[in-house]
């Protein structure tokens, strides 16, 4: 294999991976220590850009060469075309999410869903509502925060298993996060693999939809209420749902993502100003608030790009690839390897976007060498990071969701009922061995 021969001649060094290890260790140890002290959301107290700076400092100290040479490599990595594109998309996605929420879009989506779903199907309905909100807004955490209190209220009124209802909320959030074109995981997965969002969406959808259908069936069977709650009238505005539909449909039609998100921001702004949700001045302030909300992931992406360039130049990436080649025998095992890498990294960092940024360059090399389509690799990165992000007890999604349940003994009571994540993992693994859609490419 020509590509393999070329790689073998490149510098290879396990020592080059130490900066990555420092970043993960600082992030992980801080979370564990704070968690043992009872700090809420312990794994999210240390800003990830600060943690990655620790790794960058170690790289500058450890790697050979002059300071100017190392700095040039770092800057080239920060300014990589895909990194810059990804960062700009993050900013626009944050602005759209903030503006559309401020003009009442999220409330309208929730209330619309609660109005049209029959009360006897409320558990499955909560999953569907959460799914749509997460697809529309691109955030599973925001979805859980918005829907969980409503879900608990219905569970209490109908005598439902609260843990099951919250599990459905988390599952819907992860479904939408996995598929949304404005989710930071989607942006990271597509840009690291240099693939179109619509192609990754199709590859994901072919796996996520069957998993969602199975989950809905399970929730309809096991989530029936003991007492059917009375139908309630909810206030919503259909026009406030339109920006989300515009963004989703136009993105799937192949419209440039910058045009899509800018159009969504303008669309939401016009609606918000017209109905008095905010003034033109407040509208501009909300756009900037959205930018600020993405500062962490913006800086993390830029710093990770620089660190990855330094590690790759020093031979760290090639060392990993040489070790992986010893266990990978073909396309199927390559996909399993990518799934295992992203899963373990997410469990270590409790952040699916961080996990994708760390594994993206390595996964790209593996996919190119073993003939895995870029859209397939992006799909695997996003799917398995979302699977584990939605079931680790110290992840933000589970922590926020469990906070809604009074008297909860253990988060594992909720995690065991997060059925969608388990079903999604099963379908994703099956798709490696039995490619059942044309979007996934050949697995021969």
C-alpha positions in Angstrom: 0.0 0.0 0.0 1.7 3.2 -1.2 0.1 5.4 1.4 1.2 3.1 4.2 4.8 3.0 2.9 5.0 6.8 2.9 3.7 6.9 6.4 6.3 4.5 7.6 9.0 6.9 6.5 7.6 9.8 8.5 8.9 10.5 12.0 7.2 8.3 14.6 7.3 9.1 18.4 5.2 8.0 21.3 6.7 10.9 23.3 5.0 13.3 20.9 1.6 12.3 22.4 2.5 13.5 25.9 0.9 16.9 25.4 -2.4 15.3 24.4 -2.1 13.1 27.5 -1.4 16.2 29.7 -4.5 17.9 28.3 -6.8 14.9 29.0 -5.2 14.2 32.4 -5.6 17.8 33.6 -9.2 17.8 32.3 -10.0 14.4 33.8 -8.3 14.7 37.2 -9.8 18.1 37.8 -13.2 16.7 37.2 -12.6 13.7 39.4 -11.3 15.8 42.3 -14.1 18.4 42.1 -16.6 15.6 41.8 -15.3 14.0 45.0 -15.7 17.3 46.7 -19.4 17.4 45.7 -19.0 20.3 43.2 -21.9 20.4 40.8 -21.0 19.8 37.1 -17.5 19.0 38.3 -16.2 18.1 34.8 -17.3 21.4 33.4 -15.7 23.7 36.0 -12.3 23.9 34.3 -12.6 25.7 31.0 -11.4 23.3 28.3 -9.3 26.0 26.5 -7.3 26.4 29.7 -6.7 22.7 29.9 -5.5 22.5 26.4 -3.1 25.4 27.0 -1.4 23.1 29.6 -0.8 20.6 26.8 0.5 23.3 24.5 3.0 24.5 27.1 4.3 21.0 27.5 4.6 20.6 23.7 6.8 23.8 23.5 9.0 22.5 26.3 9.2 18.9 25.2 9.5 19.1 21.4 12.8 19.7 19.6 13.6 22.9 17.6 13.7 26.6 18.2 10.8 28.5 19.8 10.1 30.4 16.5 9.9 27.1 14.6 7.5 25.5 17.1 5.4 28.7 17.2 5.2 28.8 13.4 3.9 25.1 13.4 1.4 26.0 16.1 0.1 29.1 14.3 -0.2 27.1 11.0 -2.3 24.6 12.8 -4.5 27.3 14.4 -5.0 28.9 11.0 -5.8 25.6 9.1 -8.6 26.3 6.6 -10.9 23.7 8.2 -10.2 25.0 11.7 -11.1 28.6 10.6 -14.2 27.5 8.8 -15.3 25.4 11.8 -14.8 28.4 14.2 -16.9 30.7 12.0 -19.7 28.1 11.8 -19.6 27.8 15.6 -20.1 31.6 15.9 -23.0 31.7 13.5 -24.7 28.6 15.0 -24.4 30.2 18.5 -26.0 33.4 17.2 -28.9 31.6 15.5 -29.6 29.5 18.6 -29.5 32.5 20.9 -31.6 34.8 18.7 -34.2 32.2 17.9 -34.6 31.2 21.5 -34.9 34.9 22.6 -37.7 35.5 20.1 -39.6 32.5 21.7 -38.8 29.8 19.2 -38.0 27.1 21.7 -41.1 27.7 23.8 -43.3 27.6 20.7 -41.7 24.3 19.6 -42.3 22.7 23.1 -45.8 24.0 23.4 -46.7 23.0 19.8 -45.5 19.5 20.5 -47.4 19.2 23.8 -50.6 20.5 22.0 -50.6 17.9 19.1 -49.3 14.8 21.0 -52.1 12.8 22.7 -51.7 12.7 26.5 -51.7 8.9 26.6 -48.6 8.9 24.4 -46.7 11.5 26.5 -43.5 9.5 27.2 -42.9 8.8 23.5 -44.1 12.4 22.8 -41.4 13.8 25.1 -38.8 11.9 23.1 -40.1 13.3 19.8 -40.3 16.9 21.2 -36.8 16.7 22.6 -35.6 15.3 19.3 -37.0 18.1 17.2 -35.8 20.8 19.6 -32.3 19.4 19.6 -32.2 19.1 15.8 -33.5 22.7 15.5 -31.2 24.2 18.1 -28.1 22.0 17.9 -27.8 21.5 21.6 -28.7 18.5 23.7 -27.9 20.2 27.0 -30.2 23.1 26.1 -32.9 20.7 25.1 -32.7 18.8 28.4 -32.8 22.1 30.4 -35.9 23.3 28.4 -37.9 20.0 28.4 -37.0 18.2 31.6 -39.1 20.4 34.0 -42.2 19.9 31.7 -41.5 16.2 31.4 -41.4 15.8 35.2 -44.6 17.7 35.6 -46.4 15.3 33.1 -44.8 12.3 34.8 -46.2 13.3 38.2 -49.6 14.1 36.8 -49.9 10.8 34.9 -48.2 8.5 37.4 -45.4 7.8 35.0 -41.9 6.5 35.8 -40.0 9.8 36.1 -36.7 8.1 35.3 -38.1 6.7 32.1 -39.5 10.1 31.1 -36.2 11.8 31.8 -34.4 9.0 29.9 -36.6 9.8 26.9 -35.7 13.5 27.2 -32.0 12.8 27.2 -32.4 10.3 24.3 -34.3 12.8 22.2 -31.7 15.4 23.0 -28.9 13.1 21.8 -30.8 12.1 18.7 -31.2 15.8 17.7 -27.6 16.7 18.7 -26.3 13.8 16.5 -28.3 15.0 13.5 -28.5 18.7 13.8 -26.4 20.6 11.2 -25.7 23.4 13.7 -24.6 21.1 16.5 -21.0 21.6 17.5 -20.4 17.8 17.2 -21.7 17.8 13.6 -19.5 20.8 12.8 -16.4 19.3 14.3 -17.0 15.9 12.7 -17.6 17.2 9.2 -14.8 19.7 9.2 -12.2 17.3 10.6 -13.2 14.8 7.8 -13.7 17.5 5.2 -17.2 16.3 4.3 -20.4 18.1 3.4 -22.9 18.3 6.3 -25.8 17.0 4.2 -23.8 13.8 3.3 -22.9 13.2 7.0 -26.6 13.8 7.9 -27.7 11.2 5.4 -25.2 8.7 6.7 -26.3 9.4 10.3 -30.0 9.4 9.5 -29.9 5.9 8.1 -28.7 4.7 11.5 -30.4 7.1 13.9 -33.9 6.9 12.4 -34.3 3.1 12.9 -32.9 3.5 16.4 -35.4 6.3 17.1 -38.3 4.2 15.8 -37.4 1.3 18.0 -37.1 3.6 21.0 -40.5 5.2 20.3 -42.1 1.7 20.1 -40.5 0.7 23.4 -41.7 4.0 25.0 -45.3 3.5 23.7 -45.3 0.0 25.2 -43.6 0.5 28.5 -44.3 4.2 29.0 -48.1 4.2 29.1 -49.5 6.4 31.9 -51.4 5.0 34.8 -53.8 7.9 34.6 -54.2 9.8 31.3 -53.6 13.5 32.1 -56.2 16.0 31.0 -55.6 17.7 27.7 -54.2 21.2 28.3 -54.1 24.2 26.0 -50.7 25.5 25.3 -49.8 28.9 23.7 -47.5 28.8 20.7 -46.8 30.6 17.4 -46.3 28.6 14.3 -44.4 31.4 12.7 -41.8 31.2 15.4 -41.1 27.6 14.4 -40.4 28.5 10.8 -36.7 29.6 11.3 -35.8 26.2 12.5 -37.6 24.5 9.6 -35.9 26.9 7.2 -32.4 26.1 8.6 -33.0 22.3 8.5 -34.6 22.2 5.0 -32.2 24.6 3.3 -29.2 22.7 4.8 -30.4 19.4 3.6 -31.0 20.9 0.2 -27.3 21.6 0.0 -27.4 25.4 0.5 -24.0 26.7 1.8 -24.0 26.5 5.6 -22.9 30.1 6.0 -25.9 31.2 3.9 -28.2 28.9 5.9 -27.1 30.1 9.3 -27.0 33.8 8.3 -30.5 33.4 6.8 -31.7 31.8 10.0 -30.4 34.6 12.1 -32.0 37.2 9.9 -35.3 35.3 9.7 -35.5 34.9 13.5 -34.6 38.6 13.9 -37.3 39.8 11.6 -39.9 37.7 13.5 -38.6 38.8 16.9 -38.6 42.5 16.0 -42.0 42.3 14.3 -43.8 40.7 17.3 -42.0 42.9 19.9 -39.8 40.1 21.4 -36.9 42.5 21.2 -35.8 45.7 19.6 -33.4 46.0 16.7 -30.6 47.0 19.1 -31.4 44.1 21.5 -31.4 41.8 18.4 -27.8 42.8 17.6 -26.9 42.3 21.3 -28.4 38.8 21.2 -26.3 37.9 18.1 -23.2 38.9 20.0 -24.4 36.9 23.1 -24.5 33.9 20.8 -21.0 34.6 19.7 -19.8 34.8 23.3 -21.6 31.5 24.1 -19.4 29.8 21.6 -16.1 31.3 22.9 -15.1 28.1 24.7 -15.5 25.8 21.7 -14.0 28.5 19.4 -10.8 28.8 21.4 -10.7 25.0 22.0 -10.9 24.3 18.3 -8.2 26.8 17.4 -5.8 25.7 20.2 -6.5 22.0 19.4 -5.7 22.7 15.7 -2.3 24.2 16.7 -1.5 21.4 19.2 -2.4 18.7 16.7 -0.1 20.3 14.1 2.8 20.2 16.5 2.0 16.6 17.6 1.8 15.5 14.0 5.0 17.1 13.0 6.8 15.4 15.9 5.5 12.0 14.8 2.7 11.4 17.4 -0.1 10.8 14.9 2.0 8.5 12.8 3.0 6.5 16.0 -0.7 5.9 16.7 -1.4 4.8 13.1 1.5 2.4 13.2 0.1 0.7 16.4 -3.4 0.7 15.0 -2.3 -1.0 11.8 -1.2 -4.0 13.8 -4.8 -4.7 14.9 -6.8 -3.4 12.0 -7.3 -5.9 9.2 -9.6 -4.0 6.9 -12.5 -1.6 6.5 -14.7 -3.1 9.1 -12.1 -3.3 11.9 -11.0 0.2 10.9 -14.5 1.5 11.6 -14.6 -0.4 14.9 -11.3 1.1 15.8 -12.6 4.6 15.1 -15.7 3.9 17.2 -13.6 2.6 20.1 -11.3 5.6 20.1 -14.0 8.2 20.1 -16.0 6.3 22.8 -13.0 6.0 25.2 -12.0 9.6 24.7 -15.5 10.8 25.4 -15.6 8.8 28.6 -12.3 10.4 29.6 -13.2 14.0 28.8 -17.0 14.0 29.3 -17.3 16.2 26.3 -18.3 14.9 22.9 -17.0 17.8 20.9 -13.6 17.7 22.6 -13.5 13.9 21.9 -14.1 14.5 18.2 -11.5 17.3 17.9 -8.9 15.0 19.5 -9.7 12.0 17.4 -10.6 13.7 14.1 -7.1 13.9 12.5 -6.3 10.3 13.5 -9.7 9.0 12.2 -9.1 10.8 8.9 -5.8 9.1 8.4 -7.3 5.7 9.2 -10.3 6.2 6.9 -8.0 7.3 4.0 -5.8 4.3 4.5 -8.5 1.7 4.8 -11.0 3.1 2.3 -13.7 4.3 4.8 -15.7 7.1 3.2 -15.3 10.5 4.9 -19.0 10.8 5.5 -19.0 7.4 7.2 -16.1 8.4 9.4 -17.8 11.7 10.4 -21.0 9.7 11.2 -19.2 7.2 13.4 -17.3 10.0 15.3 -20.6 11.8 16.0 -22.7 8.8 16.8 -20.4 7.1 19.3 -19.5 10.4 21.0 -23.2 11.1 21.4 -23.9 7.5 22.6 -21.5 7.7 25.5 -22.1 11.4 26.2 -25.7 10.5 26.8 -25.0 7.7 29.3 -21.9 8.7 31.4 -23.1 9.8 34.8 -20.8 12.8 34.9 -21.9 14.2 31.5 -23.7 17.5 31.5 -26.8 16.0 29.8 -27.3 13.4 32.5 -26.4 15.8 35.4 -28.9 18.4 34.3 -31.6 15.8 33.7 -31.1 14.1 37.1 -31.3 17.5 38.8 -34.9 17.7 37.8 -35.9 14.5 39.8 -36.4 15.0 43.5 -35.1 12.2 45.7 -33.1 10.5 43.0 -30.8 7.9 44.6 -28.4 7.4 41.7 -28.0 8.7 38.1 -27.8 5.1 37.1 -31.5 4.8 37.6 -31.9 7.2 34.7 -29.0 5.9 32.6 -30.4 2.4 32.6 -33.6 3.8 30.9 -31.8 5.9 28.3 -32.9 3.4 25.7 -32.2 5.4 22.6 -28.4 5.6 23.2 -28.2 1.8 23.6 -30.3 1.1 20.5 -28.3 3.6 18.5 -25.0 1.9 19.4 -26.5 -1.5 18.4 -27.6 -0.2 15.0 -24.3 1.6 14.4 -22.3 -1.6 15.1 -24.7 -3.6 12.9 -24.2 -1.1 10.1 -20.5 -1.9 10.1 -21.1 -5.6 9.4 -24.4 -5.3 7.4 -24.4 -2.0 5.3 -28.1 -1.6 4.9 -28.3 1.7 3.1 -26.7 3.2 0.0 -25.6 6.2 2.0 -23.1 4.3 4.0 -20.9 3.1 1.2 -19.4 -0.3 0.7 -18.0 -2.3 3.7 -16.4 -5.0 1.6 
